Every structure is written in structure tokens, then in C-alpha cells.
Amino acid sequence: MLLFHLKQPKLTAGKTYNVSAWVKLSDDNTAVSPGIKLTLQIEHASTEYLELTTVTNVVAGDWVKLSGTYTHSITTEESAALLYVESNELTADFHADDVSVILVEQ
């Protein structure tokens, strides 16, 4: 699992964001084909986990783009926003690149 702490600017209620990351399984992991997904954790009065993408199978050596859209509906100010790139295979060794959270202009 890789974790990215989203610091500034903070997410704004009512705004929509495109979230994406390119992921690649390490070349020495040809024996597994794990599923990988993006999950957003929002810390405010409580903790919420939001799955931004479905689980996508990744094979060794190929870059795969994971992307999803998120509309921030929490009106209280969050204390933290964390983006997880996570695998359903605990021993999977993978890389993430070009991770982005971009405000969709409306």
C-alpha cells in the first residue's frame, strides 16, 4: 500500500475532483496479478473511506491508469485527506507515478 497525504489546498464542499494514478507491478512479481484500487480517507468529525476506483488487475511490467471522480460533500473542515493506492495481494510490490487530484472547473 502507498499513502499520499493531501495537504493544500484543502478539499472544498460541493466541488468535484478528478483523482488518478499510474501503477505498475514490479518486474520481479510475475507470479502474481493483484487487484489495485484508489481509496480516499477523509478525517473530520469522523473517518470516512471512499473507494474511488474499482479493483483493477495489474500485471508485471505494464503501467495501468487508475482514475475516478469524487465530489466532496462534507461541510465540516477536514483535518486530513489521505489517498491510498492499495492492493488486495499483501506481498505485491508495485510502483505509483503521476498521482493527481485535480479540481474540475464548473
A tleap script that builds the chain and sets N, CA, C and O, in Angstrom:
source leaprc.protein.ff14SB
mol = sequence {
  NMET LEU LEU PHE HIE LEU LYS GLN PRO LYS
  LEU THR ALA GLY LYS THR TYR ASN VAL SER
  ALA TRP VAL LYS LEU SER ASP ASP ASN THR
  ALA VAL SER PRO GLY ILE LYS LEU THR LEU
  GLN ILE GLU HIE ALA SER THR GLU TYR LEU
  GLU LEU THR THR VAL THR ASN VAL VAL ALA
  GLY ASP TRP VAL LYS LEU SER GLY THR TYR
  THR HIE SER ILE THR THR GLU GLU SER ALA
  ALA LEU LEU TYR VAL GLU SER ASN GLU LEU
  THR ALA ASP PHE HIE ALA ASP ASP VAL SER
  VAL ILE LEU VAL GLU CGLN
}
set mol.1.N position { 0.839 -1.160 0.000 }
set mol.1.CA position { 0.000 0.000 0.000 }
set mol.1.C position { 0.900 1.244 0.000 }
set mol.1.O position { 1.902 1.315 0.712 }
set mol.2.N position { 0.508 2.207 -0.813 }
set mol.2.CA position { 1.165 3.507 -0.818 }
set mol.2.C position { 0.179 4.536 -0.299 }
set mol.2.O position { -1.018 4.443 -0.570 }
set mol.3.N position { 0.668 5.511 0.440 }
set mol.3.CA position { -0.191 6.513 1.050 }
set mol.3.C position { 0.294 7.901 0.676 }
set mol.3.O position { 1.484 8.197 0.778 }
set mol.4.N position { -0.631 8.756 0.239 }
set mol.4.CA position { -0.316 10.140 -0.104 }
set mol.4.C position { -1.170 11.049 0.759 }
set mol.4.O position { -2.394 10.918 0.785 }
set mol.5.N position { -0.526 11.978 1.470 }
set mol.5.CA position { -1.226 12.922 2.321 }
set mol.5.C position { -1.511 14.175 1.492 }
set mol.5.O position { -0.587 14.856 1.049 }
set mol.6.N position { -2.799 14.474 1.286 }
set mol.6.CA position { -3.202 15.638 0.508 }
set mol.6.C position { -3.237 16.838 1.441 }
set mol.6.O position { -4.103 16.917 2.313 }
set mol.7.N position { -2.309 17.772 1.272 }
set mol.7.CA position { -2.189 18.877 2.221 }
set mol.7.C position { -2.905 20.140 1.764 }
set mol.7.O position { -3.916 20.504 2.365 }
set mol.8.N position { -2.448 20.798 0.768 }
set mol.8.CA position { -3.028 22.075 0.349 }
set mol.8.C position { -3.269 22.065 -1.136 }
set mol.8.O position { -2.481 21.455 -1.858 }
set mol.9.N position { -4.299 22.697 -1.637 }
set mol.9.CA position { -5.372 23.277 -0.836 }
set mol.9.C position { -6.300 22.184 -0.312 }
set mol.9.O position { -6.322 21.068 -0.830 }
set mol.10.N position { -7.049 22.520 0.703 }
set mol.10.CA position { -7.989 21.553 1.261 }
set mol.10.C position { -9.136 21.343 0.285 }
set mol.10.O position { -9.405 22.193 -0.563 }
set mol.11.N position { -9.810 20.205 0.412 }
set mol.11.CA position { -10.958 19.918 -0.431 }
set mol.11.C position { -12.113 20.837 -0.050 }
set mol.11.O position { -12.298 21.154 1.125 }
set mol.12.N position { -12.889 21.265 -1.044 }
set mol.12.CA position { -13.980 22.212 -0.828 }
set mol.12.C position { -15.322 21.516 -1.045 }
set mol.12.O position { -15.516 20.828 -2.047 }
set mol.13.N position { -16.252 21.700 -0.095 }
set mol.13.CA position { -17.578 21.087 -0.194 }
set mol.13.C position { -18.265 21.541 -1.477 }
set mol.13.O position { -18.231 22.719 -1.834 }
set mol.14.N position { -18.892 20.581 -2.166 }
set mol.14.CA position { -19.606 20.867 -3.393 }
set mol.14.C position { -18.748 20.845 -4.649 }
set mol.14.O position { -19.277 20.919 -5.758 }
set mol.15.N position { -17.442 20.743 -4.494 }
set mol.15.CA position { -16.533 20.724 -5.639 }
set mol.15.C position { -16.223 19.276 -6.037 }
set mol.15.O position { -16.213 18.368 -5.206 }
set mol.16.N position { -15.973 19.097 -7.328 }
set mol.16.CA position { -15.664 17.774 -7.874 }
set mol.16.C position { -14.190 17.717 -8.251 }
set mol.16.O position { -13.626 18.687 -8.757 }
set mol.17.N position { -13.579 16.568 -7.998 }
set mol.17.CA position { -12.155 16.373 -8.247 }
set mol.17.C position { -11.944 15.108 -9.086 }
set mol.17.O position { -12.589 14.086 -8.853 }
set mol.18.N position { -11.046 15.188 -10.051 }
set mol.18.CA position { -10.576 14.003 -10.768 }
set mol.18.C position { -9.341 13.493 -10.032 }
set mol.18.O position { -8.404 14.250 -9.781 }
set mol.19.N position { -9.346 12.215 -9.692 }
set mol.19.CA position { -8.248 11.603 -8.950 }
set mol.19.C position { -7.681 10.473 -9.811 }
set mol.19.O position { -8.430 9.639 -10.319 }
set mol.20.N position { -6.358 10.450 -9.973 }
set mol.20.CA position { -5.776 9.390 -10.793 }
set mol.20.C position { -4.360 9.059 -10.346 }
set mol.20.O position { -3.700 9.838 -9.657 }
set mol.21.N position { -3.921 7.888 -10.757 }
set mol.21.CA position { -2.548 7.435 -10.508 }
set mol.21.C position { -2.226 6.360 -11.533 }
set mol.21.O position { -3.083 5.558 -11.904 }
set mol.22.N position { -0.982 6.358 -11.983 }
set mol.22.CA position { -0.472 5.286 -12.831 }
set mol.22.C position { 0.225 4.289 -11.921 }
set mol.22.O position { 1.039 4.681 -11.086 }
set mol.23.N position { -0.082 3.002 -12.068 }
set mol.23.CA position { 0.528 1.973 -11.236 }
set mol.23.C position { 1.125 0.877 -12.113 }
set mol.23.O position { 0.655 0.609 -13.218 }
set mol.24.N position { 2.167 0.259 -11.588 }
set mol.24.CA position { 2.855 -0.814 -12.305 }
set mol.24.C position { 3.364 -1.818 -11.291 }
set mol.24.O position { 3.976 -1.448 -10.289 }
set mol.25.N position { 3.112 -3.067 -11.550 }
set mol.25.CA position { 3.648 -4.135 -10.712 }
set mol.25.C position { 5.130 -4.286 -11.026 }
set mol.25.O position { 5.523 -4.216 -12.190 }
set mol.26.N position { 5.941 -4.487 -10.022 }
set mol.26.CA position { 7.376 -4.664 -10.225 }
set mol.26.C position { 7.642 -5.835 -11.162 }
set mol.26.O position { 6.919 -6.831 -11.152 }
set mol.27.N position { 8.678 -5.704 -11.960 }
set mol.27.CA position { 9.013 -6.736 -12.950 }
set mol.27.C position { 9.296 -8.097 -12.343 }
set mol.27.O position { 9.119 -9.114 -13.013 }
set mol.28.N position { 9.734 -8.143 -11.085 }
set mol.28.CA position { 10.055 -9.431 -10.458 }
set mol.28.C position { 8.839 -10.085 -9.808 }
set mol.28.O position { 8.990 -11.075 -9.091 }
set mol.29.N position { 7.640 -9.559 -10.039 }
set mol.29.CA position { 6.414 -10.119 -9.461 }
set mol.29.C position { 5.540 -10.787 -10.511 }
set mol.29.O position { 4.323 -10.601 -10.509 }
set mol.30.N position { 6.139 -11.559 -11.405 }
set mol.30.CA position { 5.373 -12.186 -12.478 }
set mol.30.C position { 4.456 -13.296 -11.992 }
set mol.30.O position { 3.567 -13.721 -12.729 }
set mol.31.N position { 4.651 -13.771 -10.777 }
set mol.31.CA position { 3.840 -14.875 -10.258 }
set mol.31.C position { 2.476 -14.418 -9.739 }
set mol.31.O position { 1.602 -15.254 -9.509 }
set mol.32.N position { 2.274 -13.119 -9.552 }
set mol.32.CA position { 1.001 -12.619 -9.024 }
set mol.32.C position { 0.399 -11.608 -9.996 }
set mol.32.O position { 1.107 -10.988 -10.789 }
set mol.33.N position { -0.913 -11.456 -9.918 }
set mol.33.CA position { -1.631 -10.445 -10.695 }
set mol.33.C position { -2.654 -9.808 -9.764 }
set mol.33.O position { -3.844 -10.115 -9.840 }
set mol.34.N position { -2.193 -8.924 -8.889 }
set mol.34.CA position { -3.073 -8.393 -7.857 }
set mol.34.C position { -4.070 -7.362 -8.400 }
set mol.34.O position { -3.888 -6.781 -9.470 }
set mol.35.N position { -5.106 -7.170 -7.630 }
set mol.35.CA position { -6.028 -6.083 -7.893 }
set mol.35.C position { -5.569 -4.861 -7.112 }
set mol.35.O position { -5.184 -4.972 -5.948 }
set mol.36.N position { -5.610 -3.699 -7.749 }
set mol.36.CA position { -5.186 -2.456 -7.103 }
set mol.36.C position { -6.301 -1.429 -7.263 }
set mol.36.O position { -6.970 -1.392 -8.295 }
set mol.37.N position { -6.502 -0.598 -6.246 }
set mol.37.CA position { -7.549 0.423 -6.289 }
set mol.37.C position { -7.094 1.689 -5.578 }
set mol.37.O position { -6.103 1.690 -4.848 }
set mol.38.N position { -7.838 2.767 -5.808 }
set mol.38.CA position { -7.617 4.035 -5.122 }
set mol.38.C position { -8.716 4.225 -4.093 }
set mol.38.O position { -9.898 4.067 -4.395 }
set mol.39.N position { -8.318 4.564 -2.877 }
set mol.39.CA position { -9.265 4.828 -1.793 }
set mol.39.C position { -8.909 6.159 -1.156 }
set mol.39.O position { -7.736 6.438 -0.905 }
set mol.40.N position { -9.915 6.981 -0.895 }
set mol.40.CA position { -9.714 8.276 -0.241 }
set mol.40.C position { -10.215 8.183 1.192 }
set mol.40.O position { -11.336 7.741 1.441 }
set mol.41.N position { -9.372 8.605 2.131 }
set mol.41.CA position { -9.750 8.660 3.547 }
set mol.41.C position { -9.886 10.125 3.921 }
set mol.41.O position { -8.958 10.909 3.720 }
set mol.42.N position { -11.040 10.500 4.466 }
set mol.42.CA position { -11.291 11.868 4.918 }
set mol.42.C position { -11.449 11.850 6.431 }
set mol.42.O position { -12.305 11.150 6.971 }
set mol.43.N position { -10.613 12.630 7.105 }
set mol.43.CA position { -10.695 12.776 8.562 }
set mol.43.C position { -11.382 14.109 8.862 }
set mol.43.O position { -10.889 15.169 8.475 }
set mol.44.N position { -12.494 14.050 9.538 }
set mol.44.CA position { -13.168 15.259 10.025 }
set mol.44.C position { -13.789 14.883 11.359 }
set mol.44.O position { -13.087 14.316 12.196 }
set mol.45.N position { -15.054 15.162 11.606 }
set mol.45.CA position { -15.669 14.759 12.870 }
set mol.45.C position { -15.636 13.238 13.044 }
set mol.45.O position { -15.650 12.733 14.167 }
set mol.46.N position { -15.593 12.524 11.936 }
set mol.46.CA position { -15.427 11.072 11.933 }
set mol.46.C position { -14.475 10.722 10.786 }
set mol.46.O position { -13.952 11.615 10.120 }
set mol.47.N position { -14.251 9.441 10.557 }
set mol.47.CA position { -13.378 8.999 9.468 }
set mol.47.C position { -14.226 8.331 8.403 }
set mol.47.O position { -15.038 7.455 8.704 }
set mol.48.N position { -14.037 8.747 7.154 }
set mol.48.CA position { -14.761 8.145 6.037 }
set mol.48.C position { -13.763 7.585 5.036 }
set mol.48.O position { -12.746 8.212 4.738 }
set mol.49.N position { -14.065 6.399 4.520 }
set mol.49.CA position { -13.258 5.765 3.481 }
set mol.49.C position { -14.119 5.668 2.222 }
set mol.49.O position { -15.219 5.115 2.260 }
set mol.50.N position { -13.628 6.197 1.131 }
set mol.50.CA position { -14.380 6.239 -0.111 }
set mol.50.C position { -13.581 5.557 -1.214 }
set mol.50.O position { -12.482 5.997 -1.550 }
set mol.51.N position { -14.123 4.497 -1.772 }
set mol.51.CA position { -13.443 3.812 -2.862 }
set mol.51.C position { -13.656 4.619 -4.145 }
set mol.51.O position { -14.785 4.777 -4.611 }
set mol.52.N position { -12.565 5.122 -4.703 }
set mol.52.CA position { -12.647 5.968 -5.888 }
set mol.52.C position { -12.625 5.168 -7.177 }
set mol.52.O position { -13.123 5.634 -8.202 }
set mol.53.N position { -12.053 3.971 -7.143 }
set mol.53.CA position { -11.991 3.123 -8.332 }
set mol.53.C position { -12.377 1.703 -7.957 }
set mol.53.O position { -12.328 1.309 -6.792 }
set mol.54.N position { -12.754 0.962 -8.958 }
set mol.54.CA position { -12.955 -0.467 -8.744 }
set mol.54.C position { -11.583 -1.131 -8.709 }
set mol.54.O position { -10.586 -0.532 -9.113 }
set mol.55.N position { -11.537 -2.341 -8.236 }
set mol.55.CA position { -10.281 -3.098 -8.208 }
set mol.55.C position { -9.910 -3.447 -9.651 }
set mol.55.O position { -10.718 -4.001 -10.396 }
set mol.56.N position { -8.674 -3.113 -10.030 }
set mol.56.CA position { -8.171 -3.366 -11.380 }
set mol.56.C position { -6.980 -4.309 -11.290 }
set mol.56.O position { -6.046 -4.054 -10.529 }
set mol.57.N position { -7.001 -5.388 -12.053 }
set mol.57.CA position { -5.872 -6.318 -12.057 }
set mol.57.C position { -4.700 -5.719 -12.811 }
set mol.57.O position { -4.867 -5.128 -13.877 }
set mol.58.N position { -3.513 -5.879 -12.245 }
set mol.58.CA position { -2.285 -5.327 -12.809 }
set mol.58.C position { -1.298 -6.471 -12.999 }
set mol.58.O position { -1.172 -7.343 -12.139 }
set mol.59.N position { -0.601 -6.463 -14.130 }
set mol.59.CA position { 0.402 -7.499 -14.392 }
set mol.59.C position { 1.782 -6.867 -14.413 }
set mol.59.O position { 1.919 -5.656 -14.584 }
set mol.60.N position { 2.784 -7.679 -14.241 }
set mol.60.CA position { 4.171 -7.199 -14.176 }
set mol.60.C position { 4.559 -6.475 -15.459 }
set mol.60.O position { 4.294 -6.946 -16.564 }
set mol.61.N position { 5.192 -5.323 -15.287 }
set mol.61.CA position { 5.775 -4.594 -16.407 }
set mol.61.C position { 4.864 -3.636 -17.133 }
set mol.61.O position { 5.353 -2.839 -17.933 }
set mol.62.N position { 3.544 -3.668 -16.895 }
set mol.62.CA position { 2.619 -2.786 -17.611 }
set mol.62.C position { 2.102 -1.680 -16.698 }
set mol.62.O position { 1.626 -1.949 -15.595 }
set mol.63.N position { 2.199 -0.438 -17.160 }
set mol.63.CA position { 1.615 0.685 -16.434 }
set mol.63.C position { 0.109 0.715 -16.704 }
set mol.63.O position { -0.323 0.558 -17.846 }
set mol.64.N position { -0.683 0.914 -15.657 }
set mol.64.CA position { -2.137 0.980 -15.759 }
set mol.64.C position { -2.598 2.253 -15.063 }
set mol.64.O position { -2.150 2.561 -13.959 }
set mol.65.N position { -3.495 2.992 -15.714 }
set mol.65.CA position { -4.018 4.210 -15.095 }
set mol.65.C position { -5.289 3.882 -14.319 }
set mol.65.O position { -6.232 3.299 -14.855 }
set mol.66.N position { -5.294 4.267 -13.053 }
set mol.66.CA position { -6.480 4.180 -12.213 }
set mol.66.C position { -7.035 5.591 -12.092 }
set mol.66.O position { -6.281 6.520 -11.804 }
set mol.67.N position { -8.332 5.773 -12.303 }
set mol.67.CA position { -8.892 7.118 -12.191 }
set mol.67.C position { -10.336 7.052 -11.738 }
set mol.67.O position { -11.067 6.105 -12.027 }
set mol.68.N position { -10.714 8.086 -11.021 }
set mol.68.CA position { -12.084 8.206 -10.541 }
set mol.68.C position { -12.411 9.659 -10.287 }
set mol.68.O position { -11.534 10.522 -10.300 }
set mol.69.N position { -13.680 9.917 -10.057 }
set mol.69.CA position { -14.162 11.274 -9.783 }
set mol.69.C position { -14.781 11.279 -8.396 }
set mol.69.O position { -15.454 10.330 -7.993 }
set mol.70.N position { -14.539 12.364 -7.675 }
set mol.70.CA position { -15.033 12.483 -6.307 }
set mol.70.C position { -15.634 13.875 -6.108 }
set mol.70.O position { -14.983 14.881 -6.390 }
set mol.71.N position { -16.877 13.930 -5.621 }
set mol.71.CA position { -17.488 15.209 -5.243 }
set mol.71.C position { -17.480 15.300 -3.732 }
set mol.71.O position { -18.067 14.463 -3.045 }
set mol.72.N position { -16.817 16.315 -3.222 }
set mol.72.CA position { -16.649 16.472 -1.775 }
set mol.72.C position { -17.941 17.020 -1.183 }
set mol.72.O position { -18.342 18.144 -1.484 }
set mol.73.N position { -18.587 16.225 -0.344 }
set mol.73.CA position { -19.880 16.615 0.220 }
set mol.73.C position { -19.818 16.939 1.708 }
set mol.73.O position { -20.834 17.284 2.312 }
set mol.74.N position { -18.653 16.832 2.292 }
set mol.74.CA position { -18.509 17.071 3.728 }
set mol.74.C position { -18.391 18.576 3.957 }
set mol.74.O position { -17.526 19.233 3.377 }
set mol.75.N position { -19.262 19.115 4.805 }
set mol.75.CA position { -19.275 20.566 5.016 }
set mol.75.C position { -18.371 21.017 6.158 }
set mol.75.O position { -18.008 22.191 6.230 }
set mol.76.N position { -18.002 20.098 7.051 }
set mol.76.CA position { -17.057 20.473 8.095 }
set mol.76.C position { -15.652 20.396 7.520 }
set mol.76.O position { -15.395 19.600 6.617 }
set mol.77.N position { -14.745 21.210 8.029 }
set mol.77.CA position { -13.378 21.213 7.509 }
set mol.77.C position { -12.664 19.930 7.912 }
set mol.77.O position { -12.673 19.531 9.077 }
set mol.78.N position { -12.045 19.292 6.919 }
set mol.78.CA position { -11.334 18.057 7.220 }
set mol.78.C position { -9.998 18.370 7.879 }
set mol.78.O position { -9.381 19.402 7.617 }
set mol.79.N position { -9.567 17.460 8.736 }
set mol.79.CA position { -8.257 17.618 9.355 }
set mol.79.C position { -7.197 16.903 8.546 }
set mol.79.O position { -6.007 17.189 8.680 }
set mol.80.N position { -7.631 15.959 7.695 }
set mol.80.CA position { -6.688 15.251 6.833 }
set mol.80.C position { -7.447 14.603 5.684 }
set mol.80.O position { -8.586 14.160 5.834 }
set mol.81.N position { -6.789 14.561 4.545 }
set mol.81.CA position { -7.290 13.816 3.395 }
set mol.81.C position { -6.134 12.947 2.919 }
set mol.81.O position { -5.063 13.454 2.583 }
set mol.82.N position { -6.353 11.646 2.892 }
set mol.82.CA position { -5.303 10.694 2.554 }
set mol.82.C position { -5.750 9.850 1.364 }
set mol.82.O position { -6.871 9.342 1.341 }
set mol.83.N position { -4.876 9.704 0.385 }
set mol.83.CA position { -5.165 8.889 -0.784 }
set mol.83.C position { -4.337 7.612 -0.712 }
set mol.83.O position { -3.111 7.667 -0.615 }
set mol.84.N position { -5.006 6.463 -0.758 }
set mol.84.CA position { -4.338 5.170 -0.717 }
set mol.84.C position { -4.315 4.546 -2.116 }
set mol.84.O position { -5.323 4.546 -2.823 }
set mol.85.N position { -3.176 4.026 -2.494 }
set mol.85.CA position { -3.069 3.120 -3.635 }
set mol.85.C position { -2.818 1.775 -2.987 }
set mol.85.O position { -1.742 1.535 -2.440 }
set mol.86.N position { -3.814 0.890 -3.047 }
set mol.86.CA position { -3.704 -0.336 -2.274 }
set mol.86.C position { -4.015 -1.578 -3.099 }
set mol.86.O position { -4.771 -1.535 -4.070 }
set mol.87.N position { -3.412 -2.680 -2.684 }
set mol.87.CA position { -3.525 -3.950 -3.388 }
set mol.87.C position { -4.251 -4.968 -2.526 }
set mol.87.O position { -4.194 -4.916 -1.297 }
set mol.88.N position { -4.934 -5.891 -3.185 }
set mol.88.CA position { -5.568 -6.985 -2.443 }
set mol.88.C position { -4.609 -8.154 -2.234 }
set mol.88.O position { -4.990 -9.176 -1.663 }
set mol.89.N position { -3.377 -8.008 -2.690 }
set mol.89.CA position { -2.326 -9.013 -2.506 }
set mol.89.C position { -1.262 -8.399 -1.588 }
set mol.89.O position { -0.545 -7.485 -1.996 }
set mol.90.N position { -1.161 -8.891 -0.368 }
set mol.90.CA position { -0.277 -8.283 0.629 }
set mol.90.C position { 1.188 -8.255 0.226 }
set mol.90.O position { 1.917 -7.349 0.629 }
set mol.91.N position { 1.632 -9.225 -0.560 }
set mol.91.CA position { 3.050 -9.295 -0.919 }
set mol.91.C position { 3.369 -8.614 -2.248 }
set mol.91.O position { 4.516 -8.647 -2.692 }
set mol.92.N position { 2.387 -8.004 -2.881 }
set mol.92.CA position { 2.617 -7.360 -4.183 }
set mol.92.C position { 3.520 -6.144 -4.016 }
set mol.92.O position { 3.314 -5.313 -3.131 }
set mol.93.N position { 4.510 -6.061 -4.874 }
set mol.93.CA position { 5.434 -4.931 -4.903 }
set mol.93.C position { 5.108 -4.126 -6.147 }
set mol.93.O position { 5.288 -4.605 -7.267 }
set mol.94.N position { 4.626 -2.896 -5.955 }
set mol.94.CA position { 4.233 -2.108 -7.111 }
set mol.94.C position { 4.701 -0.661 -6.966 }
set mol.94.O position { 5.065 -0.208 -5.881 }
set mol.95.N position { 4.680 0.038 -8.081 }
set mol.95.CA position { 5.089 1.437 -8.142 }
set mol.95.C position { 3.877 2.296 -8.502 }
set mol.95.O position { 2.959 1.832 -9.177 }
set mol.96.N position { 3.880 3.547 -8.050 }
set mol.96.CA position { 2.850 4.514 -8.443 }
set mol.96.C position { 3.553 5.766 -8.935 }
set mol.96.O position { 4.575 6.175 -8.384 }
set mol.97.N position { 2.997 6.370 -9.977 }
set mol.97.CA position { 3.586 7.567 -10.564 }
set mol.97.C position { 2.468 8.491 -11.022 }
set mol.97.O position { 1.339 8.053 -11.242 }
set mol.98.N position { 2.785 9.756 -11.161 }
set mol.98.CA position { 1.876 10.760 -11.699 }
set mol.98.C position { 0.534 10.744 -10.968 }
set mol.98.O position { -0.523 10.734 -11.598 }
set mol.99.N position { 0.584 10.742 -9.648 }
set mol.99.CA position { -0.614 10.772 -8.815 }
set mol.99.C position { -1.154 12.199 -8.819 }
set mol.99.O position { -0.406 13.149 -8.587 }
set mol.100.N position { -2.460 12.349 -9.084 }
set mol.100.CA position { -3.005 13.705 -9.150 }
set mol.100.C position { -4.412 13.782 -8.586 }
set mol.100.O position { -5.200 12.841 -8.685 }
set mol.101.N position { -4.703 14.925 -7.995 }
set mol.101.CA position { -6.049 15.287 -7.541 }
set mol.101.C position { -6.293 16.674 -8.125 }
set mol.101.O position { -5.688 17.657 -7.699 }
set mol.102.N position { -7.188 16.735 -9.104 }
set mol.102.CA position { -7.365 17.985 -9.855 }
set mol.102.C position { -8.809 18.442 -9.739 }
set mol.102.O position { -9.738 17.670 -9.975 }
set mol.103.N position { -8.987 19.711 -9.371 }
set mol.103.CA position { -10.316 20.310 -9.273 }
set mol.103.C position { -10.924 20.410 -10.674 }
set mol.103.O position { -10.290 20.897 -11.610 }
set mol.104.N position { -12.167 19.937 -10.795 }
set mol.104.CA position { -12.891 20.047 -12.065 }
set mol.104.C position { -13.556 21.421 -12.073 }
set mol.104.O position { -14.376 21.720 -11.205 }
set mol.105.N position { -13.208 22.252 -13.043 }
set mol.105.CA position { -13.808 23.584 -13.146 }
set mol.105.C position { -15.260 23.442 -13.587 }
set mol.105.O position { -15.567 22.721 -14.536 }
set mol.106.N position { -16.146 24.140 -12.882 }
set mol.106.CA position { -17.570 24.054 -13.214 }
set mol.106.C position { -18.116 25.378 -13.663 }
set mol.106.O position { -19.301 25.480 -13.980 }
savepdb mol mol.pdb
quit
